[in-house]
Structure formats: C-alpha cells, structure tokens
Amino acid sequence: MSTRQSRRVFVHVPEPTSGAALYVAQLVAALASVEPDLTLFCPDNFVYKKEIAAAGAGIIELGGRGISHAGLLARIYRNLRFFAIAASRQWKATGRGDIIHFQFPPHFPLGLIPFLLAKTRGCRIVFTVHDPLPHRWHYPPQLRFLEVGMRRYACNLSEVLVVHNQAGREILIRQFGQAPGKIEVIPHGPMNIGKRLPSKAPDADELRLLLFGSIRENKGIRLAIEAVRRVNSASGVGVRLTIAGQAENSADRLYWQTCLESIDQAPEMFEVMHRYISESEVPELVERHHGLVLPYTGFVSESGVAALALTHARPILGTRAGGLGELMENSGAGIVIPTATIEGIAAAIENALKAGQNELAVMGERGAEFINRERGWGAIARKTAAIYGRLSSDEASTRISAPAVPNAAKDIETTAGSATNRRASTD
C-alpha cells in the first residue's frame, strides 16, 4: 500500500449519539472528499449514518450500543455483547496495512480491545486523544496507576496521536511519555453539519447566558449558579442562566443535586433543561442566548461546546483551561473568567454586562469568522489525510517506527511508579 489510491482508511467510533458522534460525523464527511476508500466503524444506532452515506463514505455497523439507563448487570451484559460483535466485525473487515483511526474509545480496559485487534491484524493506528486526561477519573485513587497505565498503553500501541491543542500535546509528552514526533496538533472544528449563517442575538432586557452540555463537576456549574445569584443581588441587573444537559452517572447526579439546591434559592434567575438535548434543538437553544458560559475548573482538552458557540456566532465567557484560553485569544470572541471561582465568574459576567449586547454580538461574529476561516473541516480533513499519507508510504513506514504489541501487564506496571509521583498533578 504505497500509494494514496490503494490505502484503506477506517475511522472507528463506539459512541452512537451526543457531541462525540457529531464530531466524528463531520470529520468523516469532510475526509470523504479526499479519501476515496474511507469506511466508518460505528454502532448500528449511530445517529448520523445518513450524512455519512451522503458524503460517500462506507459504513460497517458494529452492533447496537445501548445508552439508556439500566441496572448494573444489564449494562455489563449489553456492553460485553456490543464489544464481542464489534470485535468480530472489525477483525473480518481489516487487514495488514490498513489505517484505523480511533475516536472516543470506551473506558479501559474494554477500550483497549479494538487497539489490540488492530495491532494484531497489522493495521497502522492513529488515535485522536480528545481528552489527554479524563474529565473524571473512574478508578479510586489507590488504583489510579492502572487507569493511567492503560491510557498510556493505548498511546504506545498507536503510531500517530492527534490532540487539539498544545496543552494536550505537553500532557502526552510529560505525563504519558510519548515521543514529540508522533504527536500532531489538529484543532477542533465547527460543531454543525453543513454551513450555517451567524444568527442575530436576541433583543431582550436581560442578559441571557447558556451553560450547555453534560453535567459534570469540572464544568463549574454550581460556581456559575452562585455567581449569577451574586451579580443579580448586587446590581439588580437581570442575568438569566440556562443550564441544558444531563448528568450521565451517579456521581454526576449527586453533584447535580447540589446545583439544584442552589437554584432553588432563586429559581426565577434560571432555566433548567435537565435532559438530553437533540441536535435539532441546539440551534434554537443557542440563538436565544447572548453567550455561553464555560467556567471549567479541571480541563485539559478542547471544548466542543466552545466550538458550538462560535459556530453559532456566540461569544464565550470561559476560563483559560485546556484550549479555551488560546481559542479566545486567537478568535477575539471571548471574555476571560480570571479564576474558576464564584468571584471570577461574577467578574466575567459583569464585564459582559458592561460590554453590552451589541458588543457581545460583534464578538460572536468574530468567533464565527475565525472558526470557519482557521478551523474549517476542509483544512482539518487535509491535515488528517496527510497523516494517513505518511503512514501509507513505504518511506514513512521506515521512518515512523511501528511498535510491536507490548506486554500490557509490564507496561502498566512500569507506569505505576511514575503515575504515583504524578498523582498530585492529575488528581
């Protein structure tokens, strides 16, 4: 497989819905214009199959992926069933020299299965590490070294790692021991399928802000609630915060209960949509707000919500966590939250009030222009295809070392010591 025309590329995603599915759908639709032999591995219930087919890419279904709430045993059964079917279909479809690009793998250790199958079949592996450090660790602190080790092992199995910003690149180098030469920085693209013109901000007496996405503690939701209450109580100026999204697990649901307790102190200041927000609802939801609030605390990746805001010409009130600082600085479409505290968020909201709705609209327009000019899907597809081209060429095959399948137990064990030393920075 030494020519572009002969290479086969597979993009692999186990997520059937949500922002992860939308991101992959947009990436694959863009790649289809530059990759003639492109196939998406996805669950049977992947919600964007029509868009993928319309773009000209192939689809191989991996089985149905259950996402509804269920008991522990039911979740274990349906996940094991999905991975068994998915493994069989991946094994049959791929062969030596194929390129397989992993997106949003499930929690490890099950998430390692597709990587190991790909390596055993002689595939070249590209791994987009959307979250170099997880939004929330799933193992208890005393077993954290196992979780770190398995994430490092997946990176070791991959020949090219893709991150969305320099912060993610530095984490892979420093905390996961990855060689700088195998890491590519490709930004997150706009969050919509097809072109969308910027929309006019609502004409309202109150400042309407939106906090959107999955309910997690690292998003600073409770801090934002308290900040809105503080600003309204101090100035009497109307600020209304909409919280739209749902808690995905028991820990997040417990955190959400503390948020509701704060909301109950002044319910007239808030609108709550605690549920899954479908793609068809998103444009209207974003358009009736003047800006989006991203008061992230612990966060090192790129925000799909930020991309969504700029795609719809809305400014961001955000911390500098992860890639947010770089995005706001380069786009001119943001008001910085100086610290992830009630005081810091309140200060950013007050700055938004001082700027006024007209200036916020100008920021949003700048953001829309920036993301479509600098981070359009066409440019992202070309950069991604260039990675595939290097991997598929005989010259690159001698230059990019394809590691043999390492011993998983040994790799995880050797990670334990360094993970313990780094624990303070990852907790």
N, C-alpha and C positions, 0 to 999 in steps of 0.2 A: 504494500500500500504506500507507494512513494509519490502519488500524485493526488491533487485535490479531488479529481473526479472519481477516484477509486475508494476514497475513505468513507467509512460508515460512522456516523455520529449518533449516539443515543443520549438523550437527556432524561434523567431519572428523578422523579418526584413522587413521594408517597402521600402527599397531602392532597385531599380532594377539593377543599374549599379554602376560604379565607385569603388573606393577603399573600401567603406563600404560593397558593395556586395561581393567583392573578399575576404575580411576578413572573413565574415560570411560563405562563401562557404568553405574556408579552415578549419575553426573551425568545421563546421558540418561534413565535410568529415572525419576529424580526430575523432570526437566524435562517428561517426557511428561504429567505430571498438570496442568501449567499452560500447555503449548504444544500446541494442537490439531493443528498442521501441522508436525511435527518429524520429521526424517529423519537417520539416521546414515550417513555415508560410512565404510566400513570394509573391510578386506581380506576376501576370501572365507573365510579361515580364522580370522576373529575368534572368539574362544572364548566370547563372551557373547551370541551372536545370539539364543538362546532367551530370555534375560532381557529383551533389548531388545524382542523381539516381544511378550512377555507384558505389558510395560509399555504397549504401544500405539503405539510409535514405528515409523516406516518404516525400511527398510534398503535401501541401494544398495551393492552389492558392487563393490569397486574392482579385483578380480583377486586371485590368490593371492600372498601375501607370504612368500617363503622365509626361514626363520630358522635353519636347520640349518647346521652348519659346512660350508664348501665352499672350494674354491680361489678365487684372486683373480678369474680370468676368469669362473668360474661365478657368483660373487657379483655381478660387474659386469653380466653378462647378465641375471640374474634381476631385479636392481633396475631396470635400464633397461626391461625388459619390463613390470614392475609399474607403473612410472610412466607408460609410454605408455598402458596400458589405463586406469589411474586417471584420467589427464588427459582421455581421451576421454569417460569416463562422467561426470566432473564437468562437463565442458563441455556435454554434452547435457542434464543434469538441472537446471542452474541458469540463472537469467536476471536481468535488471535488477531491483533492489530486494530480491532475496533476501538473507537474512543467512546468512553462513557463518562458523562458529566453529571455528578451528583449534586442535587439541590435539596436542602432541608431534610437530611436524613433523620429518621426517628431516634428516640432516646437509645443510647447504647446500654447494653450490648447488642440488642436486636438490630440496631442501626448499622452494625459492622458487617452483617451478613451480605448485603449487596456488594460491599467493597471486597470482601474475601472472594466472593464468586467471580467478580470482575477480574481480580488478580489471578485467580486460578485459571480462568479462561484466556489469559494472556491479553486482556484489554489494557489500553492506556487510560489512566484515571485522571480526571480533572474534578476538583472538589471546590465548590463555592462555599466558603466558610462565612455564612451570613452573620453568625454570632460567634466571634472568636472565644468569648467567654459567655456562658449561658445567661439568659435573663434571670434565671433562678436555678441554683444547684439542686439536683434531685436526690443526691446521696447525702447522708448525715456527715457532719464534719470529720468524724473519725474514719470515714470511708471515702473522703473526697479524693484521695490519691488514686482510687480506682477510676473515678469519673474523669479526672484529668488524664490518666494513663490511656483510657480508651479513646478520648478525643485526640490525643497525641498519636495514637496508633493509626487512626483513620487518616490523619495528615501524613504519616510516614508511608502509608500504602499509596498515597496519591503522588503523581508526578508533577502536577501543577496545582497550586492553591490560588483561588481568587478571593480577594477581600474587596470591600467597598471604599476603604479609606486608609490613610497612613497609620491611624491609631490601631486598626486591626492588624496591619502588617507588623507593627512593632510587637504586638502581643504574641503573634505566632513565632516571631524570632526569639523573643526574650523568654516567654513562659512555656513555649512548646518546642523549642529547639529546632525550628525549621530553618533551612538554608534560605538566605535572602533571594538567591537566584531562582527559586522555584515559586516565588510569590508574585502574583500580578495584581495590581490595583485597578479595578474597573468599577466606576461609580454605579450607584442605584439609579435606575431610570424612572421616567414618569409613571405614575400609577393609574393608567387608563388604557383601554384597548381602542385604538383609533385616535384621531385628532379631536381635540375639544377646545373651543374658543374660551378664553377667560370670561367669566360671568361677572356682572355688576354686583357689588356688595349691597346688602340690604340697607334701606333707608329707615333707620329706627332711632328712637330717643335713647335707647340703652345700648351699651357695648355688649355684643353677643360673642362669646368665646366658646370654642368647642374643644373638648378633650376626648379623643377618639381612639378606639382600639381595645384590645384585650385588657381586662382588669388585672393589673399586677402592681405589687408594692413599689417596684423600682421605677414606675412611671410617676410617682409623686402625686397621686390623685388626692389623697387626703390633705396633703400640703396645699394643693391648689384650692380645695374647698375652703380651707381655713383662710387662705389669702383673699379669696373673693369676699368672704364674710367680713374680713378686716377692712378691705377697701371700701365696701359699701357702708359699713358702720362709721368709718372715719370721715368720708367725704359726702355721703348722701348721693353720690353719682351712681346711676344704675349700671351695674355689671351683672350680666346673666351668664351662667356657665352651664353648658350642656355636656353631660357625660354619656357617651354612647359606646356600648360594648358589653362584653360579658366576662365573668370570671370562669376560667376553664377547669379549675381543680379545687380541691377542698381548702388548700392553703390560701389561694386567691379569694375564695368565697368568704373565709374568715376575715381577711383584710377588708373585703368589700363591706362587711357588716360594720366595721369601724368607720368607714366612709359614710355609710347611711346614717349612723348616729350623728355625725357632724352635719349632714344635710338636713336632718330633722330639726336642727336648731334654727334654721332659717330656710324652709323649703321654697319660699317664693323667689329665692335667688337662683334656683337650679331647675334644670330639666333633666330627668333621668330616663335613659333608654337602656335598661339592663337586659340586653338580648343580642343575638347575632344580627348584624346589620348587613343586609344583602347588597350586592354590587349595584343593583338598580336603585337602591335608596340613597347611595352615597352622594351623588351629585347634588340632589336637592338638600340633603342634610348639610353639606359643606357650604353651599351657596347661601344659606340663610344665617351664616355667621360671618363676622368680620375678620376672624383669625383663629388659628389653632394653637392651643397651649400644649407644650411638651416639657413639663418640669422634671425630666428624667434625673434620677439620682445615680444608681449604678447601671451604666450602659456604655458599651464599647463598640457597638455595631452601627449600621446605618439605619435610619428610621424610615420605614415605608410610609408612616403617617406624615412625615415631613415632605416626602416626595408627593404624596397625595395632596397636601396643602398647596404646594407650589404649582402642581399640575392644574389645580382649580383656581389659581390666581389669588391665593390667600396667604397672608404673612404668617410667620411663626413667632411665637413667644416661647423661647426654649433655652435650656441650659446649654453649656458647651460640651456636654457628654458625647462620647463617641464621635461621629462625624457631623454632629449638629453645628458646632462652632465654625468649622470650616465651611459648611454649607451656607450658614447665614452670612458669614463674612464675604464669601465669593458672590453670592446672589444679591445681597443688599435687600433681602426680603425678610429680615427678622429683627426682633427686639430681644436682646440677651437677658436671660434670667441670671443675675450675677452669682447667686448661690442657690442650691436646691433646698431652700428653707421657706417658711411662710413669709418671712421678711423679703427674701429675694424675689419670690414670685409676685408678692404685692407690689414691689418696686417696679417690676416689668409691666404689670397691669396699669399702674399709674402712668408710666411712660406712654403706654398705648392710648390712654385717655387724653394725655397732653398732645400726642401726635394728631389725634382726631381721625374720624372715619375716612376723610379724603386722603390723608397721608397714608393710612393703612392700605387703602385701595391701590395707591401708587406702588407701595412695597409689594403687594400681591402681583401686580402687573410685571414688575421687575423680576419677581421669582418665576413667573410663568415663562417669560422670555429666556431667562437663564437656563431653566431645566430643559427646555426644548432645544436651545442652542448648544449647550455644553454637555447635556446628558441625555440626548435623544437615543432612542432604541436602535436607530441605524448605526450610529457610531459604536454603541455597545456591542452590537452584533458583529461588526467588522473586527473589533478588538478581540472578541471571543473566538471568532473564526481564525484569527491569526494564531491563537494558541493551538487550535486543532491542526493548523497547517504545519507548525513547528513539530508537533508530536508525530504527524504522519509522514514527515520527510525522513529519508534514510540518514541524512546528515544530522538532523536533530536527534535521531534515535541514538547516535553515538555520543552526542553532547549532553543530553538530558538522561541521567542515569535512572533506569527503571529498577527500583529496589526489589529484590526477591521478597517473598512473603516472610516477614519477620516472625519470630516466635512471640505470640501475643502475650503469654504469661511473663516472659522475660522482659518484654518491652514495658509492660505495665509495672512490673516490679522495679525496674531501674528508674521509672518515673517517680516512684513513691518518695524517695529521699528528697529530690528537688521540689516535688509538689509540697512536701511538708514545709520546706524552707520558704516557699512562696505563698503559703496559706494566708498569711496576713494580707497580702495584696489581692487575693481573689475572693475572700470572704465578704 
